[in-house]
Amino acid sequence: MHLDPSEHSAFPSAPIAFVDLETTGGTFGVDRITEIGIVEVGPSGVSQWTSLVNPQKPIPAFVQQLTGITDAMVRDAPTFEQLAADLLERMNGRLFVAHNAHFDHGFLKGEFRRLGLRFAPDVLCTVQLSRAVYPEQTRHGLDALVERHALVPAARHRALADADLLWQFWQHLHSAHAPDVVRTHLERVTRRFQLAAHIDEDTIEQIPAGCGVYMFYGDDDAPLYAGRSVKLRQRVRAHLVGPRRSAKDMRLASLVRRVEWKATGGEIGAMLAEAQWIAAARPAHNRASKSRSADMRGAPWPYGGAIAIEERDAASGQRVWHVIDNWCYLGSAATLPQAGALHAGAATSGFELATYRVLSERLARGLAVTPLTAAMHAATL
C-alpha cells in the first residue's frame, strides 16, 4: 500500500527510526549484535536499511536456529566498528523506536561506547506504548501485536522484518485513534535522553536516587531554581520531561543549562540544604518567603553547644549526622567523630533564618538530637 506522507497522520514531522537487532544472546557487555534493521520514516517518506554484522564470536546453536543467522552468514559481514559512522548518521536526531527498547538501545549504546562514541537518542518502547493504549490486554509481545492488529510479517526474528512490524503498528495506532490520543500516549512513554540544553539522560543517571537537593542554572550560570526530594533523580527528571509538567515547569526547563545536586542522607538534611542554598543563591524561580526575620533573630538556641541530628536515607541505607550550632547548619558527616571534626573546622555565620524555619518547630516537638560536645567526650573515654 502506497501512503502519501502529506496526507497520512502516521508520518511524523521529524524523522523516526524503527529499529530491531538480532544478537548472539541477551547479556549486555558479553553478547554482540549479528544483524541490524532500520525503517526510517519522515516527512519525505519511508526508507529501509539492513546489514548483517560480524559479532567476532560464535553464535550459539539455539540462536542460529531461532533467527536463521549462522556463523557462515556473518563471517564476511562488516563489524560494528565498520558500520558505526553510517549508523550514527542514520539515527542521529531521530526518535529511536524499538520493541523492548531497553534491549536494542542498550546493545547499541554499549557498542558505540566501546568505540568511544556517545549514543543518546530519545527512546520509545512499543511494548510500553501498547500497554498504554491497550491496558485491557495482557500480552504485548510482537507476536501478540501481529495477531491482534493484523500486522503482516515478512519474517520473524530477522531485524528488518521486525522493524517493519513496528512501523505497521505505528500506522495502525494512527488509523485507529484520534491524533491527540496517540500524541498523549507517545509523550507519556517516550524517554527523553536530551532533556534540557546540555543535560541528557547520562547526566540524570549520575544523580542519586534517594534524598537530596538540586539547583538548576541558566545562562551565565545564573541560579534559576533550588529544590529537594526524597527521590532526587526522579524529581529532577520530572522537571525536565514528562506529560504532567505544568506550563511553569516547561518554561523553567527551557532556561536550564546545568544542574547541580547533593545527596543529603535524609529528608531533614534535604530541607536544611535546600533552605541554605536558597538563602545563599536566591534563585530567580524560588518563591521568596514572607516571614518576618526580625521577629525570629532573637530566638534563643536551646542547647549548650552544637548538636547532631541522625538520619538514614531509606533509598540508600546511608546514615548521616547533620550538624547545627546556634541555628546555623554546618553540614553533614557519616559518623559522629567526623561530625565533631566538621564542627571544629567550620566558620559559623551565626543565626540562619532558613535553618531556624526548618528546625525550630521540629525541635520543640522533641526531635531526637545528640549534643555534639558530650558525644565527642564520650567517644574519647
N, C-alpha and C positions, 0 to 999 in steps of 0.2 A: 504494500500500500504506500503510495506516494503522499507525503504530507508537505504542505506549503508552510514554511516557518512563519510567514507573515499572517497566516490565518489560523494557527493552532496554538492554543494556550500552553501546551506541553513544552514548547520551545522557550527556553529561558532568555532573558535579556542579556545575561552574562554566561559565558561558556561553562559547561558541566562535563566532567569526566566520569563515566560509569566504568568501574574498574573491577576486574577479577584476576586472581592469581591462582596458579597451581604450584605446589611446593613439595619438597621431599618429606614433609611432616609438619606437625603443628607447634614446634617449640622454637620460640624466638631465640636468636643467637646461636642456635645449633643447626636447624634446618634451613634450607635455601630455596630460592624461587626456581621453578622449572618452566613456567610459562606466564606471560602477561597478556591480557586482553583489555583494550580500552575502546569504548564507544564515546566519541566526542560529539556533544550536542550544543549548538549555539544558535544565535540569530540567523546565521548563514546556512544552517542545515546540519546534517549528520555525516560523520566520517568514522572509519574504523581503523584500528591498528592492532597488530598482534605479533608476538615473537616468542619462539621457544628460547629458553635461557639455559646455558650450561651451568649447573649448580656446583660443578667442581667437586662433586661427591656422588656416590652411588644413590640411586633411587630405590627405596625398599620395594620388595616384590609386591606387597599388598597395595602400595600407592601406584605402582605401574599398572596393576590390574584395575584399580578404581578409575584412573584418569586416561589410561591408554598411552601415556607418555613413557617411553622406555629409555634406558641408558643410551641405546644406539641412536635414538632420535635427537638427543641433546648433545651428543658427543662433539659435533661440529657447529653447534649453535653458538652465538655470541655469549660472552659472560655478561653479568650485570654491569660490570665496570665499563664494558664496551658500549652498553646501551644507556648508561646513566645520563649523559648530557642530553640526548634526544628525549629521554623520559621526563627530565626536569622541565625542558622547554614545552613539552606536550601537556604537562599537568600544572605548570606554574600559573597561578592566578585563577584556577578553576576550582569549583566546588568538587570535592572528591566523594563520589557516591559508591558504596560497596555494600554487600550483604554480609552481616557480621563484620562491620568496617574495622573494628579493633584489630582483627586478624590481618586484613590486607594492608591497612595503614601501618600497623606495627612492623610487618615484614619489610615494606618498602622503606620506612623510616630507618630501620636497622641497616639495610643495605646501603642507603645513602650515607648513613653515619660512618660506616666502615671506610667510605671514600672521603670523609671529611666534609660532606655536603649536608646542608640543612634542608629538611623537607617538612613543611608545616602548613599544608593546605587546610582550609575549613573542611570538616568531615561530616557526611550524613550517612547514617546506617539505615538501610532499608528494612532490616529486622525491626528496629525501633520505630521506624515510620509505619510499618504495617501494624504494629501493636497499638500505635497512637490512633490510626484511622479506623482500625477494626478491633477494638478492645474485647468484643464478644467472642472472638476466635481464640483458640488455644494453640494453634500451630502456625508458625510464621517462617518456617524454613523455605528454601527456594522451591522445593518440590511442592509444598503446600500452596505457594503463590501460583505456581503453574497450574495446579488443579483448580484452585478457587477462582482465578481470574482468566482462565482460558488463554494463558500465555503459550507461545509456540516455541519450544526449544529446538534449536538446530542440533544440539548435542548436550550432554550433561557432563559436568566435571572437565570441561575444556574452557579455557579462560575467556575467549572472545564470545563464545555461545552464551556463557553465563552472564557476562557483562551486558549482552544484548537483551537478556531476560529482564535485567534491571531497568533498561530503557523502556521495554514494553510495560513493565509495572508502573513506571513513572507516567507513561501515556494513559494507562488505564485510570490512574488516580485523577488526572486532569480531565478525563472524559466523564468520570462517574461522580465527581464532586464539584461544588462551586469553587471558583478561584480563591475566594477569601478563606474558605475552609481548608483547602490544600495549603495555602500560604501560612495559615496559623500552625498547622501540624509541622510543616517544614521548618519553621522558625523554632518550634519547640524542641525538635530533635537534632537540629544542626549543632555541631560542636565547633565553636569558633576558635581557631588557633591563632588568628591575628585579631586580638581583642581591641586594642586601642593604641594607635600610633606605633611605638616601638615595643609594646607589651604583647607578648604572644603566650601561647599555652606552655611553652617550655619555661618561661618566667613564672607563670602561675604555679606550675608543678613544684617549684622550689619553695613555695610558701608553706609553712607548717599547717597541718590540718586542724590543730587544736586551738586553744585560746591565744589571742594576741591582738596587736594593734597594727594599723596600716595608715599610710599617708600617701595621697595622690599629689603629684606635682605636675604643673603645666609648663608653658613656655617660660624660658629663662629660669627654670627650676622654682617657679613661684608655688608656694603651698596652696593647694586647692581644697583638700578635704581630709580630715582625720577621722577614723572610726575604729571600732573594736568589735570582736565577735568571739564566741566560743568555738566557732568553726571558721577559722580565719581564711583559709584558701577558698572555701565555698562562698564566703561573703564577698571577697574581692572579685571573684569570677562573676557573681551575680550582679555586681555594679556595672560590669563592662559588657555583659552579653546576657540575653535571655528575653523571652516574650513578656515577662512580668515587670520589666523595667518601667518606671514612671518616666514622664517627659523630663522631669528634673534629672533623673539618672542618665538619660540619654544625652542631655545637654552636657552634663558633667563628663561622661565618657568621651565625648568628642574633644574635650580640652586636655585630657590626661596624656602626659608624655612619659611619666616614670612613676613607679610605685615603690615605696619603702615599707618594710614591715619588721615586727619584732615579736617573737614568742614570749608570753608572759607567765606561763605555767599555771594560770588560773584566771577566773573571771574578775576577782578583785584586782589582781595585777593588771589586767587589761583596762579596767576602769581608771586605775591610778595613772597608768602610762598614757592613755588617751587624753585624760584631763590635763596632764602635764604637757603633752605635745600641743594640744590646742592652745593652752595658755601661752606657750613659748612662741609658737609659729603663727598663731591667729590665721588659720586657713580661711580663704575667702568664702567657701561654701559651708562652713560650720556656723550654726546659729549662735549668736552672742547671748550669753546668759544675762538675765535681767536682775539677778540677785544683787543686793547692795553690799559690796565688800566692806564698807566702813563699819557695818554692824557686826562683822564676823572677825575682823582682825584682832579684836581684843579677847577672842575666845582662849581660855587657858588650856595649856597642854596638860592632860590629866595624868601624866606619868612623870616619874622622876628622871627619865632619860629616854634614850631611843628604845623602840620596840620592834619586834619582828612578827609578822603575820604569816603563818604557814598555809600554803595552798598546794593542791595536787591537780594537775591537768588530767581530766577524765579521758581525753583522747590519747595522750602520750604516756600517761602514768608519771610524768615528770613532777618532782616535788621541788618547791621553791620557797624561799623566805623573803618577804617584802619588808624592807627596812624603812621606818618612818621615825623622824625626830622633830618635835615641835611643829607638827603639821607640815613637814617637808618630806616628800617622798624621795628617798636617796637611791632607790634601785632594788634589784633582786639578786639573790645568791642561791646556790644549790645546797649549801649547808650552813649551819649556824656559825661555825668558825669563819667561813667566807663572808657571812653577813656582818660579823664583827669587824673584819678587815675592811669591808666596804664602808662601814660607818666611820672607822678610824681615818680612812683616806678621803672621805667626802668633804667638800666645802659646802656647808649648808647655806642656803639662801634665805633662811628664815621662813616665816609663815607663807604657805602656799594656799591661796584661796581654793584652787581646784582640788587639792588633796583634802582640805577641810570638808568640802562639799561631799566628796566620795565617802569619807570615813566617819565623820562626826556622829551621824545617826547610828551607823553600824556598831561603833564602839560603845555608844550609850546603851545599845540593846544587848551588850555582852559578847561582842565578837571576841573570840579567843586570841590572846596576844601573849608573846613571850618577852619580858623585859630583857633587853639585849645585854646589859651590863651584868645582871645576875646570871644569865645563861653562859656568858663567856667566863665568868668567875668559876662557875661550877665545872666548866669544861677543863679548867686548868688544875683542878684538885685531883 
